[in-house]
Amino acid sequence: MRYVRIILLALSLVSCRKLLTVSTPDSEQSADDVFSEDASADAAVADIYYTMGMYYNGNLLSVINGMTGDEGGTLNAYYQRYVNNSIPSDDAQINLIWKAYYKAIYRCNSVMEGLSQSTKLSPERVQQWTGEAKFMRALCYYYLVNCWGDVPYITTTDVDQTALAYRMRTDSIYAWMQQDLLSAINLLSEKYPGAEHVRANKWAAMALLARVALQGGDAAKAEYYASQVIDAGMYRLCVPDSAFLYNSPQAILQIWTSEGYTLPGQMFIPLDDDASYYPLSADMVAAFENGDQRRASWIRSFVYGGGTYYYPYKYKKRGATTGEDKEYLMVLRFAEQYLIRAEARAQQDNYTGAIADLDVIRAGAGLTALDIVNDRAHCMAALAQERRAELFCEWGDRWFTLQRMGTMSQVLGALKPGFWKDWAAYYPIPQQERDKDPNLTQNPGYQ
């Protein structure tokens, strides 16, 4: 019997700021029960978002991607393995992140199976929920393929099919991600399911498809879907100080938090006069231009051992708050769509259009317009700089940008001489998972 875990802190049908309690004796219900009424089915979908927002998904991954790249350092001796790009194949944190994404994918597959078999639910709601599950499955695979390369592609809850799964080619997974997202675009409404932007709508699916298409090398499709989101009139840029608030006009998708603060805020911001274990690298701090308002708003300093260090301050709450300054975990935001479109235009030799999009972002940061360039190398350098300043410490975006632009070994080889190896562009397939599944091969370079 399949089970779907119903999280008691799920979002309500009326407003995602309220709580939904599903009465069960042991926090679990059979699939037949879960998908017999709208309230419990909605809670099952909300649980996917809850799972995605947990510590081991985007939160810890952001920290590790930052350290393996050029964003972050560490004052924790254990995490030096990431800074030095010397991750062992049995690394506990890497294993936890891998398992967390597949846990979320299991939730997506379970919801889709339950919805397809139910005859008791509102058809309009089934359409919305199916679109959300497909969207979230694509989001999970985006991070899996960009951290590990070829990975198992799982679309079922049948353990007999998943226990001995093989790794699938990355290009095939990109095609399936796009298929899920195109389906989600057709299934989802333009409106959000609740009062806040914490459940996917049509624009969120388009925004993610623009990101996936760019990373997968389809510039024309990336430009098209980014333009759809930009021209929708649903979102707008705002000053850096308010970009990560729960009601941010930039928010295409956020993950609801019960107490108004996020795990990145808790992880990065030092406690009282203590140090942050995850300071920014000196290279990252030096990357901002003079007068960049993002530098003033999104970075703070602390003193440790006689030295001054800096930490990300995009999320400004370390503890609970219920006021208008509460924060939700940002998944997709409007500024990225301009950066996606700019890069897609540059790849199609539309340098004037690319620079125009970059200037929109720069204006919001208090910076002057760029000079028009007429060659791809200079345009891509400007893109990489602007994307780095805008999206640092957000779900490992910089790591993926270095991969996509083909500059990872050049940048990290110069920054980490003696440590960087080309094969470190992908993390090790967790040995703990390989011990259970003999069909899981290891990435090159790892024992």
N, C-alpha and C positions, 0 to 999 in steps of 0.2 A: 504494500500500500504506500503510495507516495504521500508525503506530508509537506505542507507549506507552513513554515513558522510564522505566526502572526505576532509582530512586535506590538506591545501594548502602547508604546509611544508612537503610534502611527498617526498620520495626518487625517483630519476629519473630512467628510464629504462636503461640508459647507464652507469651511475655511481651514487652510493648512496651518493656521496659528493655534487651532484647538487640538485637543487630543481625542483619540478614538480608542476605546477599550473594548476588546473582543473577549467575551467571557469563555474561557476554556480552562479545564482543570489543570492542564500541564503545559500551557502555552503552545500547544500544537493541535491542529485539527486535520481530519482527513481531507483530501482534495475535494471529495464530493460535498462535504460540508462547507468548505471555504468558498467554493464557486456555486453555491446554491442561493446566495443573496448578494446584493450589490455592496453592502457595507463591508463584509468580510473579504470579498474580492478586491475592493478598493484598498483595503488594508494590506493585502498581499502585494499589490503593486507598490504601495508606499514603502513596504519593507525593502524593496530593491534599492530605493534611494537611501534608506537608512544604512543598508549594507555598504553602499558605495561611499558613504561619508565616514565610515569607520576609520580608525587610526591607521590601519595597514594599507588602505587603498591610496587615495590621492594625497593624504597627509604625510605619511612616512615616505612614500614614493617621491614627493616633492623634495624632501630633505636629501634623500640618497641621490636622486638625479642631480641636485645642485652640487653635491660633494664630488661625484664622479666627473662632473663637468667642470666649469670654471666659475660657478657662482658662490659655492660655499666652502668653508673650512670647518674645523671642529676643535673643541677643547676636550673631547671625550676620546680617550685612547682607543677604545673599541672601534669607533667610527673612522679612525685613520685609514683603515683598509679601503674605504670608499674614496677618500681623497687621493690615496696612492694607486687607485685602480688595481688593487690586488685582492679581489673578492674571492674567497674560497667557495668551492661548489656546494659546500654544506652550510653556507651562511644562513643563520637563523632568520634574519630580517628579510632577506631575499625570498626565502621559503614562505614566510608569512604573507608577503605581498602577493606572490604567485597564487597561493591558496585563497586569499581574499578575493582576487578577481574572478577566479573560477567559482567561488561561492556565490558571488553576485550573478555570474552567468547561469549557474544552476537555478537561482531564483527566477531569472528571466525565462528560462526554458520551462520551468515548472508552471509559471503563470500562463505562458502561451498554451501549454498542453491543457491546463485546466479550463481556460477560456474556450478553447476549441471544442471541448467535450460537453460544456455546460449548455443546458436549454432553459435555464431559469433566470438569466441575467438580462438587463436592458441592452438591446442591440447597440444603441449609441454608445453606451459605456464600454461594452466589449470592444468596439472599434477603437476607442480612445486608449483603453488599457493595453490592447495588443500593440498599438503604435508606441506606447511608452516602453513596453518590454523590449521591442525591437530596437528602439533608440538606445536603451541602456545596454543591451548586449553589444551593439556596435561600439559604444563608448568604452566598454571593458576591453574589447579586442584591440581598439586603437592603442591603448597603453601596453597591452601584452606584446603585440608585434613590434612596437618601437623600443621595448626594453629587452626582449628575448629573441626577436626575429621569428623564425618558423616556430609555431606552437600548435598544440592540438586545437582543432576547431570543433566545439561541442554544441550540438543543437538538440540534445535529448537529456532526459533524466534517467535513462536506462543504464544502470551501472554495468550491465554486461557489455554495452557498447563503449562505455567511457573508460573502463578500468584498464584497457590495453590500447588506448588511443595513440596513434602516431602523430608526429608533428606534420603540419600542413604548410605548404609554401606560402610565404608572406604575400605574394601577389594574388594568390587565390583568396586569401583572407580579406585583402583589400576589396576584391570584387564582391565578396559576401557582405562586408560591412556596407558598401554602397547599396547593395540590394536591400538590406535591412532598412537603411535610411530612406531610400526612395519609397519603400513601402510605408514607412512611418510618416513621411510627408503626406501621403495620400490618406492615411488613417487619422492623423491628428488634426485637431481644430486650431485655428489661428488664435483662439482665446485660451488662456490658461485654465486648468480645471478648478482652481481656487483663486483667492484674492491675491496671492503672492506668486512669484515666479519660481516656484519650487517643484513643479512638475512640468515635464516636457510638453511643448506645443509644436505646431508646424514650423515656427521660426527657429526653435532650438534644433530641430532635425535638420533644417537647411544649414544652420550655422555649423553643426558638426559635420555635415556632408562637405561643406566648403573646406573645413580643416582636413578631413580624410582625403579629399581629392588633391589638395595641395601636397600633402605628405606622400601620396601615392603617385605623384607626377602628372596629374591631369590638370594643367593650368587653366584651360578653357572652362572646365566644369567648376573649378574652384572660384574663378572670377564670377561666373554666372550666379552661383548660389550665395556668395558673399554679397553681391549686388542686390539680390533679392532681399536679404536681411537688412542691408543698409537703407534700401529704398522703401522698406515696409512702413516706416514712420512710427514703429513701436518703441524704439530705443533712442537714446541720445548719449553723447559723451558728457562727462561732468568733471568737476575739479577733483584732483587726486584724493583729497581728504574724505570725500563721500563715496568713492568708487566701490567700496566693499560693504557698505551698509546694507541692511536687509531690504530696504526699498530703493536700492540704487537704480537710477535710470539706465545704467549700463547693463543691468543683469538680464541676460537672456535665459540663464538657468542657474539657480543657486540650490544648495542643499540646506534644508531647514535645520535649525539648531534649537533645542528646547530652552536653553538658558541665555541665548543671545551672544554667545562667544564661540569661537572656533578652535579646533585643535591646532592649526598653524599658529594662531595667536598664543595659545598656551605653550607651544613648543619653542617658539622663537623669542618671545618676550621674557627677559630675565625676571625672576621672582624677587621683588624688593631690590636689594642692593647686590644680589647674586649675579653670576655670569650666565650668558646664554651658551648652551653647549654647541649651538649651530650658528656661529657668526658668519657673515659674508666674507668672501675672499677679498684681499686687497685689490685684486684685479677687477672684481665686480664693482667695488666702491668707486674705483677710479674711472669707471666707464661712462659716468654721467658728464654731460657738458655743463659748463658754468651757467648758472641760472635755471637749470632744469628743476621745475617745481616738484617733480616726482622724487627727486633726491631729497628735498626738504621734507616732503610728506611721508615718504615710504621707507626711510632709513633712520635709525637711532643708534646711539653709541653707548658703550659701557666700558669701565676700566677693570682690567683683570691682570694680576701679576705685574703691575706697573705699566702695562700697555693698554692702548685704546683699541677697542674692537667695535664692529658695527653689526647690527642685526636687522632683518626685514621687519618693517613696521606697517605693512599694508593692512593687516588686521591689528586693531589697536586695543582689543579687549582680551585680557588674560583670564577673566573670571566672569561670573554671571551678571547680566544686566537685563532690564526689562524696558528700558526707555527707547527713545527714538534713535539712539546710537547703537542699538544692538546689531550684530553682524551675523550673516549666514555665509557658508562656505561657497565661494564662487566657482562655478564649473565652466560656464561660457559667458563671455562678456563682449560688449559691442566693439570696443577698441580693437580686438583681435580681428574682426571682420575687415576693417580697413587695412590691417597689416597683411591679411591673407590676400585681399584683392590687389594690394600694391605688389606683392611678390608674384602673383599670378600674371599681372600685367607686365612686369619686368621680364618674366620668362617668355612672354610673347612679343618682346621688343617694344612695348608701349611704355617707354621710360617717362614721358611727360605725365601720363596717367598715374604711373607708380609714384612719382614724386609728389603729385597732387594729393594722393591718399596719405602719404607720409606727413605732409604738411598739415593735414587735418589733425593728426595725432600730436604733432609738435606744437601746434597752436594751443592745444589744451594743456600742454606742459610748460607754456610760457616761453617757447623757443622760436627763433626766427625761421622763415622759410628756407628750404634748401635751394642751392643752385641747380638748374636743370642739367642733367647729365645725358650723354648720348651713347653710352656703352654699358653693357651688362655688368661688367666687373665693378664699376664704381656704384652703380645702382644697387647691386646686391650687397655691397659693403654697407651702404646707407641703410638698407633694409635690415640687415643683421644687427646693426647698432641700435636702430629704433626699436626693434622687437625685443632686444635684450633689456633696454631701459624700461620698456612698458610691461613686459610679462615675466620679469625675473621672479623666481621662487613660486611660480604658479604651475603646479602639476608637471614639473620637469620640462617646460616648454623649450628652454634653452638647449637642453640635451638633444631634443628632437630636431631643433633647428640646425644644430651642428651636423646631425646625421643627414638631414634633407639637403642642405647646401653643400655637402661633401667637404666640409672644412674641419671636421672633428680632429683628425690626426694632426693637421697643420696647427690648429689652435692649442690643443692639449699637449701635443708633442713639445711645443715651445714653452708652455707653462709648467709642464711636469717632466723635465728631462730626466731620463733614467727610470721613470716609472711608467709612462704611457706606452702601451702597445696597441697596435691597430685592432687586434681582436677584442679589446676591451670595450668596443662600441656596443656590444651586446653583453648582457649579464649571463652568469652561468645558469643553466637549467638546474633547479634545485636537486641536489643528490637525494634528498629525502623522497622526492617524487619519483626519481629514476629507480630507486630501490623498490618501489611499489609497481612501477610500470616499466617492464624491460624494453618496451618499444620506444621509450623516450631517449633519443640520442643527445649527446652533450654538444654545446657550442665549442668551436675551435679555441684552443688556448687554455682550457680548464681541464683539470685532472678529475 
